[in-house]
Amino acid sequence: DSDLSMRTLSTPSPALIFPPNSPGFQNGRGSSTSSSSVTGETVAIVHSPPPTRLTHPLIRLASKHQKEQANIDRLPDHSMIQIFSFLPTNQLCRCARVCRRWYNLAWDPRLWRTIRLTGETINVDRALKVLTRRLCQDTPNVCLMLETVIVSGCRRLTDRGLYTIAQCCPELRRLEVSGCYNISNEAVFDVVSLCPNLEHLDVSGCSKVTCISLTREASIKLSPLHGKQISIRYLDMTDCFVLEDEGLHTIAAHCTQLTHLYLRRCVRITDEGLRYLMIYCTSIKELSVSDCRFVSDFGMREIAKLESRLRYLSIAHCGRITDVGIRYIAKYCSKLRYLNARGCEGITDHGVEYLAKNCTKLKSLDIGKCPLVSDTGLEFLALNCFNLKRLSLKSCESITGQGLQIVAANCFDLQMLNVQDCDVSVDALRFVKRHCKRCIIEHTNPAFF
């Protein structure tokens, strides 16, 4: 083949994905031809497509019987592509080296809407550079088919890798970089500025990310519509410890289309940040502020402004929230389906009563480690929330078997019940099992099995 054909029909080596000493990389035939190691780092190599048949004099061609056993070669192209669609990126690159037919099928554009890389030792920046270069061959410098990039847990991902994605993938719709703590605000700004269709962004565990905003150039260029150019609907900033109210204010002003927002363990967020959020993001359906210890009943009053749009709320371990905050949520958010209030020790039977009488469509409730909730609260739940499917009462000291029996007698669709560290009898657990046959009971009573 000519140099031109070598250049246009090349495939990244699996060495991009697997280090040379990885068990998944070695296949018993040796790996010295597909990768090399320099100072312990995986080096990317671009290979030409495999020849159509083996011509080496020392290698015998397969017998007729052996050829007949290769049933996979009888499958039509569309079936092969369907099979390849279930493979991760590294395995797809490996399949491209089997034969010329597999090479052409493995690089079908329909298979490259998603790139998925995981692992702490992967040279992700280099892998993204080589893969996007190969995908940009038909449309120079632009990869129009790539819509999803998932590089979760790749600690070697840096801003350079995100710059590659931002510059080459304008049609990107989903980006997950959770646990990649080396990326910064600047790289994230470039991605949201150059990928106008981005809807799903997961930067959980990226401790250097303190804000989501447009770059200065994009802000100046789009100043008439500033604040409405980021189309993100799903944003996960769990464990972004340095996120503060001012950063949340900027996020809210720029991401007005948010419907799913997760701020778990963003410990610097206060009620003031939630006030900013409710001013701009009025379409939020799911919100988590778990372990945000400065969020109080005043924050619940702000969240209640979402009214019937709110379906999912997690306030676990927010110790400043009491029955007052629960009353705000119960009064205005009548279509709430999921509430996690574990560890909110200020919640009592009165709060559960308000919740049960106003949020009758509740399906999942976690009030574990709420010592002031007793059988009285469970009775209100049982008589009002007939659709309840999941209930967690872990470490609720005031709960007894009587309360559980009332719940089981009224909530027939109960599928999960957590009563670990609760003082309930075996008879009560058996009563629950008889009335809720599909219910999985998590307990710490050794006499019940």
Number of C-alpha atoms within 10 A of each C-alpha: 7 6 9 8 11 14 14 13 19 19 25 23 24 27 28 26 28 23 22 23 13 11 9 13 18 15 8 6 7 10 15 10 10 17 18 16 14 7 5 11 13 22 19 21 17 19 17 20 21 18 13 10 9 12 10 8 7 7 8 9 13 10 8 8 8 9 11 11 9 9 8 9 13 10 10 9 14 10 12 16 18 12 10 20 17 11 14 14 20 21 17 21 22 19 17 25 23 14 14 17 16 22 22 14 19 24 21 12 12 14 20 20 16 19 19 14 21 19 15 15 18 23 24 24 20 18 22 22 18 20 17 20 17 21 22 18 14 11 9 11 15 19 24 18 18 25 19 20 20 17 22 22 20 23 22 18 25 18 18 16 19 25 20 20 26 21 16 23 25 22 20 27 19 20 23 20 23 22 22 23 21 15 23 18 16 17 21 22 21 23 25 25 22 22 22 16 18 23 19 19 21 20 24 24 21 24 20 17 23 20 23 26 26 24 19 12 11 17 16 11 11 14 12 9 10 15 20 15 21 25 20 24 18 20 22 21 25 24 20 24 21 17 22 18 19 15 18 22 22 19 24 25 21 23 24 23 21 25 19 19 18 21 24 22 21 22 20 16 24 19 20 18 21 22 20 19 24 19 14 19 18 19 17 23 18 19 20 21 25 24 20 23 20 18 25 19 21 19 20 22 20 21 25 23 18 19 21 14 19 26 19 19 21 22 24 24 21 23 21 18 25 18 21 19 22 23 22 22 28 24 15 20 22 22 18 26 19 21 20 21 25 25 24 23 21 18 25 20 19 18 19 23 22 21 28 24 17 20 23 20 18 25 19 21 20 21 24 26 22 23 20 17 24 19 19 18 21 22 22 20 27 22 16 20 23 19 18 25 18 19 21 22 27 24 20 23 18 16 23 17 19 15 20 22 22 20 26 22 15 20 22 18 18 26 17 18 22 19 24 18 17 20 17 20 14 15 12 18 21 15 16 25 16 13 18 20 12 13 19 15 21 15 18 15 16 7 7 12 9
